[in-house]
Amino acid sequence: MKTRTTVALLLASLACHAETPQQIRQTYATEAAGQQAGFTPSAKRGEAFFRQRFANNDKMPGCFSCHTDNPLNAGQHAVTGKNIRPLAVASNAERFSDPAKVEKWFGRNCKEVVGRACTPAEKADFVAYMSEVR
């Protein structure tokens, strides 16, 4: 009986940590607004960031290198060849639902592709685009 109760509590706890892309976007937007008065996330800026070519990395010069030109499609890691599920929420409902995973991937990918940490504004814009692209 204790095991079932423990498992039920664990599952309930995990469910509480799931968030929507809108909640994650808002978290980044709030942080960005603290740095830029009046900041509002923009899917248009998010798309421009997604399509931007960064000069610091020949193998992965932009998000599109692994995620294709269309984030609604599956991609493949440019270096390892590992398959990557679609980045857009419309094609992959699990995207941008776990704040820890979102921050982990922003940390890794911004460092590897952009060559620096992404700003909260860039993250908010990126999540806005990935939430709205159809």
C-alpha positions in Angstrom: 0.0 0.0 0.0 2.8 2.4 0.8 4.4 1.8 -2.6 1.1 2.7 -4.4 0.8 5.8 -2.3 4.4 6.8 -3.0 4.0 6.2 -6.7 0.8 8.2 -6.8 2.4 11.1 -5.0 5.4 11.0 -7.3 3.2 11.1 -10.4 1.1 13.9 -9.0 4.3 15.9 -8.2 5.7 15.3 -11.8 2.4 16.5 -13.3 2.6 19.7 -11.3 5.9 20.5 -13.1 4.5 20.2 -16.6 3.9 23.6 -18.1 2.6 25.0 -21.3 4.8 26.7 -23.9 2.9 29.9 -23.1 3.9 29.7 -19.4 7.5 29.0 -20.3 7.4 31.9 -22.8 5.9 34.2 -20.1 8.7 33.2 -17.6 11.3 34.3 -20.1 9.3 37.4 -21.1 9.1 38.5 -17.5 12.8 38.1 -17.1 13.4 40.0 -20.3 11.0 42.8 -19.3 13.2 43.3 -16.2 16.1 44.0 -18.6 14.2 45.8 -21.4 11.2 47.9 -20.2 8.1 47.1 -22.2 9.4 43.9 -23.7 6.8 41.7 -25.5 7.7 38.4 -27.1 7.6 38.3 -30.9 7.2 35.2 -33.0 8.6 37.3 -36.0 11.8 37.9 -34.1 11.8 34.3 -33.0 11.6 33.2 -36.6 14.5 35.5 -37.5 16.6 34.1 -34.7 15.8 30.5 -35.8 16.9 31.3 -39.4 19.9 33.4 -38.5 23.3 32.1 -39.5 26.0 32.3 -36.8 29.6 32.6 -38.0 31.2 30.7 -35.1 30.3 27.2 -36.1 30.8 25.6 -39.6 29.0 22.4 -38.8 26.1 24.0 -37.0 25.8 27.6 -38.2 22.1 27.9 -37.1 19.1 26.2 -35.6 18.1 25.1 -39.1 21.3 23.0 -39.3 19.7 20.3 -37.2 16.0 21.2 -37.1 15.7 21.8 -40.9 14.3 25.0 -42.5 10.8 24.0 -41.3 10.5 23.4 -37.6 7.3 21.4 -38.2 9.5 18.6 -39.6 11.8 16.1 -37.9 15.5 16.9 -38.1 18.8 15.3 -37.6 21.8 16.4 -35.5 24.4 17.8 -37.9 27.3 16.2 -36.1 26.0 12.9 -34.6 23.3 12.1 -37.1 20.8 11.5 -34.2 17.2 11.9 -35.2 15.4 14.9 -33.6 11.7 15.2 -33.2 10.0 18.3 -34.6 10.8 21.5 -32.7 7.4 23.2 -33.4 4.7 22.7 -30.8 2.1 22.0 -33.6 4.1 18.9 -34.6 5.4 17.9 -31.2 3.1 18.7 -28.2 5.8 17.7 -25.7 8.0 20.6 -26.8 8.4 23.4 -24.3 6.5 21.7 -21.6 9.3 21.0 -19.1 11.1 24.1 -17.9 14.2 22.2 -16.9 14.5 20.5 -20.3 13.9 23.8 -22.1 16.6 25.5 -20.1 19.0 22.6 -20.6 18.6 22.6 -24.3 18.8 26.4 -24.6 22.0 26.3 -22.6 23.6 23.6 -24.7 22.4 24.8 -28.1 23.0 28.5 -27.6 26.5 27.8 -26.5 27.2 25.4 -29.4 25.4 27.2 -32.2 25.2 30.9 -31.2 28.5 30.9 -29.3 27.1 32.4 -26.2 24.2 32.2 -23.8 20.9 33.3 -25.3 19.2 36.2 -23.6 15.8 35.9 -22.0 14.3 38.0 -24.8 15.7 35.6 -27.4 14.3 32.6 -25.6 10.9 34.2 -25.2 10.8 35.1 -28.9 12.0 31.6 -29.9 9.3 29.9 -27.8 6.7 32.3 -29.3 7.7 31.3 -32.8 7.8 27.6 -32.1 4.4 27.9 -30.4 2.8 29.8 -33.3 4.4 28.2 -36.4 1.9 26.2 -38.5 
